[in-house]
Amino acid sequence: MKTSDMSESELIKAAHNMEQYGGGFAGHIARAFFAADGNNRRLLIGAFGFLFERYAPGQGWGHE
């Protein structure tokens, strides 16, 4: 699933999965996502969309 097709709820679930199941880097990106405002969230998704896609709901992680 591409980040451009993901809803806000799916992005949040992906970030929870990143924080819980990802490595240190993915966890830090997830925590930055939760702390960010809308503009900075878009920057994070633009730069690290591959992580949100990898940990998206339906990819076999816990927060489906």
N, CA, C and O atoms as a MOPAC input file, in Angstrom:
PM7 MOZYME 1SCF
protein

 N      0.84700 1    -1.17300 1     0.00000 1
 C      0.00000 1     0.00000 1     0.00000 1
 C      0.89700 1     1.24100 1     0.00000 1
 O      1.81800 1     1.33900 1     0.81100 1
 N      0.64100 1     2.15600 1    -0.87400 1
 C      1.39500 1     3.40600 1    -0.96800 1
 C      0.91000 1     4.38300 1     0.09300 1
 O     -0.27000 1     4.39800 1     0.44400 1
 N      1.82700 1     5.19600 1     0.60100 1
 C      1.42700 1     6.17400 1     1.61700 1
 C      0.38300 1     7.13900 1     1.07800 1
 O     -0.46200 1     7.61600 1     1.83600 1
 N      0.42400 1     7.43400 1    -0.20700 1
 C     -0.56600 1     8.35300 1    -0.78300 1
 C     -1.97300 1     7.76700 1    -0.74600 1
 O     -2.94900 1     8.51200 1    -0.84500 1
 N     -2.09700 1     6.45600 1    -0.60500 1
 C     -3.39300 1     5.78400 1    -0.52800 1
 C     -3.82700 1     5.50100 1     0.90900 1
 O     -4.93400 1     5.01700 1     1.14600 1
 N     -2.94600 1     5.80600 1     1.87000 1
 C     -3.23200 1     5.48300 1     3.26500 1
 C     -4.02000 1     6.60500 1     3.93200 1
 O     -3.73600 1     7.78600 1     3.73000 1
 N     -5.01200 1     6.21900 1     4.73000 1
 C     -5.77200 1     7.19200 1     5.51200 1
 C     -4.93900 1     7.61400 1     6.72500 1
 O     -3.90900 1     7.00900 1     7.02400 1
 N     -5.39400 1     8.64700 1     7.40700 1
 C     -4.71600 1     9.08800 1     8.63200 1
 C     -4.68500 1     7.95800 1     9.65300 1
 O     -3.67400 1     7.75600 1    10.32700 1
 N     -5.77400 1     7.23100 1     9.76800 1
 C     -5.84700 1     6.10300 1    10.69300 1
 C     -4.83000 1     5.01700 1    10.33700 1
 O     -4.19400 1     4.44800 1    11.22400 1
 N     -4.67700 1     4.73300 1     9.06000 1
 C     -3.70600 1     3.72200 1     8.62600 1
 C     -2.27700 1     4.18900 1     8.87200 1
 O     -1.42200 1     3.38500 1     9.24300 1
 N     -2.00600 1     5.47000 1     8.67100 1
 C     -0.67400 1     6.00800 1     8.95500 1
 C     -0.35500 1     5.90600 1    10.43900 1
 O      0.76900 1     5.57400 1    10.81700 1
 N     -1.34300 1     6.19100 1    11.27900 1
 C     -1.14200 1     6.08400 1    12.72500 1
 C     -0.89500 1     4.63100 1    13.12200 1
 O     -0.01300 1     4.35500 1    13.93400 1
 N     -1.66100 1     3.70500 1    12.55900 1
 C     -1.44200 1     2.27800 1    12.84700 1
 C     -0.04800 1     1.84600 1    12.38500 1
 O      0.63600 1     1.09600 1    13.08200 1
 N      0.36700 1     2.32000 1    11.21200 1
 C      1.70800 1     1.98900 1    10.72500 1
 C      2.76900 1     2.52100 1    11.68400 1
 O      3.74600 1     1.83100 1    11.97200 1
 N      2.58100 1     3.74100 1    12.17900 1
 C      3.54700 1     4.31400 1    13.11900 1
 C      3.58500 1     3.51000 1    14.41800 1
 O      4.66200 1     3.30400 1    14.97700 1
 N      2.43700 1     3.05500 1    14.90500 1
 C      2.41800 1     2.19700 1    16.09800 1
 C      3.19200 1     0.90800 1    15.82400 1
 O      3.95900 1     0.45200 1    16.67200 1
 N      2.99400 1     0.32500 1    14.65000 1
 C      3.72700 1    -0.89200 1    14.29300 1
 C      5.22000 1    -0.62100 1    14.20400 1
 O      6.02500 1    -1.43900 1    14.64900 1
 N      5.59700 1     0.51500 1    13.63600 1
 C      7.01300 1     0.88200 1    13.54800 1
 C      7.62300 1     0.97600 1    14.93000 1
 O      8.73200 1     0.49800 1    15.16700 1
 N      6.88500 1     1.60100 1    15.84700 1
 C      7.38600 1     1.79400 1    17.20100 1
 C      7.52200 1     0.46500 1    17.93900 1
 O      8.49100 1     0.24500 1    18.66500 1
 N      6.54200 1    -0.41900 1    17.74500 1
 C      6.53800 1    -1.67700 1    18.49000 1
 C      7.42100 1    -2.75000 1    17.85800 1
 O      8.11300 1    -3.47600 1    18.57200 1
 N      7.40700 1    -2.86100 1    16.52200 1
 C      8.06000 1    -3.98500 1    15.86200 1
 C      9.30100 1    -3.59800 1    15.05900 1
 O     10.08200 1    -4.46800 1    14.67300 1
 N      9.48700 1    -2.32300 1    14.80800 1
 C     10.62500 1    -1.89100 1    14.01500 1
 C     11.88200 1    -1.80400 1    14.85900 1
 O     11.84700 1    -1.96500 1    16.07800 1
 N     12.97100 1    -1.55100 1    14.19800 1
 C     14.23200 1    -1.34500 1    14.89000 1
 C     14.27900 1     0.03400 1    15.52000 1
 O     13.27900 1     0.75200 1    15.55200 1
 N     15.44100 1     0.39200 1    16.01700 1
 C     15.60800 1     1.67600 1    16.68200 1
 C     15.28400 1     2.85900 1    15.79400 1
 O     14.61300 1     3.79400 1    16.23000 1
 N     15.75000 1     2.83500 1    14.55600 1
 C     15.50700 1     3.94900 1    13.64300 1
 C     14.01800 1     4.10500 1    13.36100 1
 O     13.48300 1     5.20900 1    13.45900 1
 N     13.34900 1     3.01800 1    13.01300 1
 C     11.91200 1     3.07200 1    12.72700 1
 C     11.14000 1     3.56300 1    13.95000 1
 O     10.18100 1     4.32300 1    13.81500 1
 N     11.54600 1     3.14100 1    15.12000 1
 C     10.89300 1     3.59700 1    16.34600 1
 C     11.04300 1     5.09000 1    16.56300 1
 O     10.09900 1     5.75900 1    16.98400 1
 N     12.22000 1     5.61300 1    16.27900 1
 C     12.44000 1     7.05800 1    16.42200 1
 C     11.62100 1     7.84500 1    15.40800 1
 O     11.09500 1     8.91100 1    15.73000 1
 N     11.50900 1     7.33100 1    14.18800 1
 C     10.68800 1     8.00200 1    13.17800 1
 C      9.22500 1     7.99400 1    13.62500 1
 O      8.52300 1     8.99300 1    13.46500 1
 N      8.76900 1     6.88600 1    14.17600 1
 C      7.39200 1     6.80400 1    14.66400 1
 C      7.15300 1     7.81600 1    15.77500 1
 O      6.13200 1     8.50300 1    15.77100 1
 N      8.06800 1     7.91900 1    16.71900 1
 C      7.89500 1     8.87000 1    17.81200 1
 C      7.93100 1    10.30700 1    17.30000 1
 O      7.20700 1    11.16400 1    17.80600 1
 N      8.76700 1    10.57400 1    16.30500 1
 C      8.77500 1    11.90200 1    15.69300 1
 C      7.43800 1    12.17800 1    15.01600 1
 O      6.92600 1    13.29400 1    15.09100 1
 N      6.87000 1    11.17300 1    14.35700 1
 C      5.56700 1    11.30900 1    13.70900 1
 C      4.50100 1    11.69800 1    14.73200 1
 O      3.69600 1    12.59400 1    14.48000 1
 N      4.49500 1    11.02500 1    15.88400 1
 C      3.49400 1    11.32300 1    16.90900 1
 C      3.67900 1    12.71300 1    17.51000 1
 O      2.70300 1    13.33100 1    17.93500 1
 N      4.89900 1    13.21100 1    17.55300 1
 C      5.17000 1    14.52800 1    18.11900 1
 C      4.96300 1    15.65700 1    17.11200 1
 O      4.85200 1    16.82100 1    17.49700 1
 N      4.91000 1    15.31700 1    15.82400 1
 C      4.89600 1    16.32300 1    14.76200 1
 C      3.51200 1    16.91800 1    14.52600 1
 O      2.48500 1    16.29400 1    14.78800 1
 N      3.52700 1    18.17200 1    14.01100 1
 C      2.28400 1    18.76100 1    13.52400 1
 C      2.04600 1    18.25500 1    12.10400 1
 O      2.84800 1    17.48200 1    11.58000 1
 N      0.96200 1    18.68000 1    11.48500 1
 C      0.59100 1    18.18700 1    10.15800 1
 C      1.65400 1    18.40100 1     9.10000 1
 O      1.92300 1    17.49900 1     8.30600 1
 N      2.26500 1    19.58000 1     9.07300 1
 C      3.30200 1    19.84900 1     8.07500 1
 C      4.51200 1    18.94500 1     8.25600 1
 O      5.03900 1    18.40400 1     7.28400 1
 N      4.94900 1    18.78200 1     9.49300 1
 C      6.11300 1    17.93200 1     9.74200 1
 C      5.79000 1    16.46000 1     9.54900 1
 O      6.66600 1    15.68100 1     9.17300 1
 N      4.55300 1    16.06800 1     9.79900 1
 C      4.15100 1    14.68000 1     9.49700 1
 C      4.27700 1    14.41900 1     8.00400 1
 O      4.77000 1    13.36800 1     7.59600 1
 N      3.83500 1    15.37100 1     7.18800 1
 C      3.95000 1    15.20300 1     5.72900 1
 C      5.41200 1    15.09400 1     5.31000 1
 O      5.74300 1    14.31500 1     4.41600 1
 N      6.29100 1    15.87300 1     5.95100 1
 C      7.72500 1    15.77200 1     5.64000 1
 C      8.27300 1    14.39300 1     6.00000 1
 O      9.02800 1    13.79800 1     5.23100 1
 N      7.89100 1    13.89300 1     7.16400 1
 C      8.34900 1    12.56300 1     7.58000 1
 C      7.84400 1    11.47800 1     6.63300 1
 O      8.59100 1    10.57500 1     6.25900 1
 N      6.58400 1    11.57100 1     6.25200 1
 C      6.02000 1    10.58000 1     5.33100 1
 C      6.70900 1    10.67000 1     3.97600 1
 O      6.96900 1     9.64800 1     3.34200 1
 N      7.00500 1    11.88400 1     3.52900 1
 C      7.70100 1    12.05600 1     2.25700 1
 C      9.09800 1    11.46400 1     2.27600 1
 O      9.53600 1    10.84900 1     1.30400 1
 N      9.79100 1    11.65000 1     3.38200 1
 C     11.17000 1    11.16600 1     3.47800 1
 C     11.25800 1     9.68500 1     3.82700 1
 O     12.16200 1     8.99100 1     3.36300 1
 N     10.33200 1     9.20000 1     4.63500 1
 C     10.41600 1     7.83400 1     5.16000 1
 C      9.16600 1     7.02200 1     4.85300 1
 O      8.79900 1     6.12200 1     5.60800 1
 N      8.52000 1     7.34300 1     3.74800 1
 C      7.30500 1     6.63500 1     3.35500 1
 C      7.49000 1     5.13500 1     3.24700 1
 O      6.56400 1     4.37000 1     3.51700 1
 N      8.68300 1     4.71100 1     2.85300 1
 C      8.94300 1     3.27300 1     2.72700 1
 C      8.74000 1     2.55500 1     4.05700 1
 O      8.32100 1     1.39800 1     4.07400 1
 N      9.03100 1     3.22800 1     5.17200 1
 C      8.80600 1     2.60800 1     6.47600 1
 C      7.31800 1     2.50700 1     6.78200 1
 O      6.85200 1     1.47500 1     7.26400 1
 N      6.57000 1     3.57300 1     6.50400 1
 C      5.12400 1     3.53900 1     6.73100 1
 C      4.47400 1     2.46300 1     5.87200 1
 O      3.53300 1     1.80300 1     6.31200 1
 N      4.96500 1     2.28400 1     4.66000 1
 C      4.43600 1     1.24600 1     3.77200 1
 C      4.77700 1    -0.14700 1     4.28500 1
 O      3.94000 1    -1.04800 1     4.24000 1
 N      5.99000 1    -0.32600 1     4.76600 1
 C      6.41900 1    -1.63300 1     5.27500 1
 C      5.61900 1    -2.04800 1     6.49900 1
 O      5.31200 1    -3.22800 1     6.66600 1
 N      5.27700 1    -1.08400 1     7.36300 1
 C      4.57900 1    -1.38300 1     8.61600 1
 C      3.08600 1    -1.06300 1     8.54900 1
 O      2.42000 1    -0.99900 1     9.58200 1
 N      2.56500 1    -0.86500 1     7.35600 1
 C      1.14500 1    -0.53200 1     7.17500 1
 C      0.25100 1    -1.68300 1     7.61700 1
 O      0.67300 1    -2.83900 1     7.60900 1
 N     -0.98700 1    -1.36600 1     8.00600 1
 C     -1.94700 1    -2.43500 1     8.30500 1
 C     -2.07100 1    -3.37700 1     7.10000 1
 O     -2.07400 1    -2.94700 1     5.94700 1
 N     -2.17100 1    -4.65100 1     7.40100 1
 C     -2.27900 1    -5.64300 1     6.34300 1
 C     -0.94900 1    -6.22700 1     5.91300 1
 O     -0.90300 1    -7.10100 1     5.04700 1
 N      0.14400 1    -5.74700 1     6.51600 1
 C      1.47400 1    -6.25200 1     6.17000 1
 C      1.96500 1    -7.31100 1     7.16200 1
 O      3.12300 1    -7.72700 1     7.10800 1
 N      1.09100 1    -7.74000 1     8.05900 1
 C      1.43400 1    -8.82400 1     8.98600 1
 C      1.93900 1    -8.37300 1    10.32500 1
 O      2.48700 1    -9.18000 1    11.07600 1
 N      1.77200 1    -7.09000 1    10.66000 1
 C      2.20800 1    -6.59100 1    11.97100 1
 C      1.03200 1    -6.59900 1    12.90800 1
 O     -0.08200 1    -6.91400 1    12.48800 1
 N      1.23600 1    -6.26800 1    14.14900 1
 C      0.23600 1    -6.42800 1    15.19600 1
 C     -0.99500 1    -5.55800 1    15.12400 1
 O     -2.08800 1    -6.03000 1    15.43700 1
 N     -0.86500 1    -4.29300 1    14.72100 1
 C     -2.01000 1    -3.36600 1    14.73600 1
 C     -2.71700 1    -3.40100 1    13.40100 1
 O     -2.59700 1    -2.46800 1    12.60700 1
 N     -3.45100 1    -4.46800 1    13.14700 1
 C     -4.17100 1    -4.61100 1    11.88600 1
 C     -5.49500 1    -3.92900 1    12.02500 1
 O     -6.28500 1    -3.91700 1    11.08100 1

